[in-house]
Amino acid sequence: MIIYGLMKFIEQIPSRYDRMIGFLTFGGHRSARRRMLARVKPGVRVLDIGCGTGKFLLEAARHGAICTGVDASRSMLAVFREKLASEPDDIASRVTLLNHSATLLEKSFAGETFDIITASLMLGELPPLVLTAVLGQIPQILAPGGSLLIADELWPKDQWRSMLYSFIMAVTFIPNFILTRTMIRPVKGLEERLSEAGFEVMSRRDFAFGVVSLIEAVAKKTT
Ligand SMILES: C[S@@+](CC[C@H](N)C(=O)[O-])C[C@H]1O[C@@H](n2cnc3c(N)ncnc32)[C@H](O)[C@@H]1O
């Protein structure tokens, strides 16, 4: 499945995003989020890159985590802030939101580290060079022993599915561009990119027939 074009479209209606993303990913988004939340313990410092309307990060704060969300979209963050306004103070006060690009992570969090860094359904929105730049900054802000959790639609590795994806991309390119003005697509070669950025992939799980995959990576040990 290629969900990215439609996903970018529903981001243009942030108040409906939460409901629509569940349908669009056939429940894969929810399943991946549950697995991510299972890693969150009270007091853990979590950074969610491209946090959007806060579907994951709000739950993480309810689990007792100290949460930071970064997102480039004011309107997605506005929906998140509305949700926080109706949370009890002890939960809302555990969440810090920053409205800037993921390319500024190192600068924004100089000297700060996080135990868990997450990115859910956002890496495919980044052009390849920007994706490389973002992944390259994460090791500097990941605490020793910390985990990087990425939930996303990945470009398939096997030849036939890859050809099918290429075909669908070609057919949907023009309507996609007209609707979203972007050229986003499922993330290509994520595991290789992570390795180049200094990570070791510990596990990968596919949900909803691969509509969403969850990758857990840790920093490679230096000898
Ligand atoms: C499809 S939404 C996913 C939101 C949330 N992570 C989720 O799983 O529901 C993608 C989010 O990534 C954000 N985003 C895209 N490019 C970004 C960038 N360069 N820096 C920060 N956020 C970005 C968008 O604004 C949007 O909120």
The ligand as a Tripos MOL2 file, in Angstrom:
@<TRIPOS>MOLECULE
LIG
   27    29     1     0     0
SMALL
NO_CHARGES

@<TRIPOS>ATOM
      1 C1          1.6940   11.9640    9.1010 C.3       1 LIG1
      2 S1          2.0920   13.0510   10.3570 S.3       1 LIG1
      3 C2          2.5150   11.9470   11.6660 C.3       1 LIG1
      4 C3          2.2190   12.5470   12.9970 C.3       1 LIG1
      5 C4          2.4760   11.6070   14.1870 C.3       1 LIG1
      6 N1          3.8720   11.2990   14.3130 N.3       1 LIG1
      7 C5          1.6620   10.3600   14.0530 C.2       1 LIG1
      8 O1          2.2340    9.2610   14.0390 O.co2     1 LIG1
      9 O2          0.4300   10.4710   14.0160 O.co2     1 LIG1
     10 C6          3.6970   13.6650    9.8960 C.3       1 LIG1
     11 C7          4.1440   14.8090   10.7790 C.3       1 LIG1
     12 O3          5.5030   15.1090   10.4780 O.3       1 LIG1
     13 C8          5.6460   16.5070   10.4930 C.3       1 LIG1
     14 N2          6.8230   16.8930    9.7040 N.ar      1 LIG1
     15 C9          7.0230   16.7200    8.3910 C.ar      1 LIG1
     16 N3          8.2230   17.1880    8.0220 N.ar      1 LIG1
     17 C10         8.8060   17.6570    9.1590 C.ar      1 LIG1
     18 C11        10.0650   18.2610    9.4640 C.ar      1 LIG1
     19 N4         10.9740   18.4830    8.5110 N.pl3     1 LIG1
     20 N5         10.3240   18.6130   10.7260 N.ar      1 LIG1
     21 C12         9.4120   18.4050   11.7060 C.ar      1 LIG1
     22 N6          8.2080   17.8380   11.4950 N.ar      1 LIG1
     23 C13         7.9050   17.4720   10.2370 C.ar      1 LIG1
     24 C14         4.3460   17.0170    9.8890 C.3       1 LIG1
     25 O4          4.1210   18.3690   10.2080 O.3       1 LIG1
     26 C15         3.3420   16.0800   10.5170 C.3       1 LIG1
     27 O5          2.8280   16.5590   11.7260 O.3       1 LIG1
@<TRIPOS>BOND
     1     1     2 1
     2     2     3 1
     3     2    10 1
     4     3     4 1
     5     4     5 1
     6     5     6 1
     7     5     7 1
     8     7     8 2
     9     7     9 1
    10    10    11 1
    11    11    12 1
    12    11    26 1
    13    12    13 1
    14    13    14 1
    15    13    24 1
    16    14    15 ar
    17    14    23 ar
    18    15    16 ar
    19    16    17 ar
    20    17    18 ar
    21    17    23 ar
    22    18    19 1
    23    18    20 ar
    24    20    21 ar
    25    21    22 ar
    26    22    23 ar
    27    24    25 1
    28    24    26 1
    29    26    27 1
@<TRIPOS>SUBSTRUCTURE
     1 LIG1         1 GROUP 0 **** ****
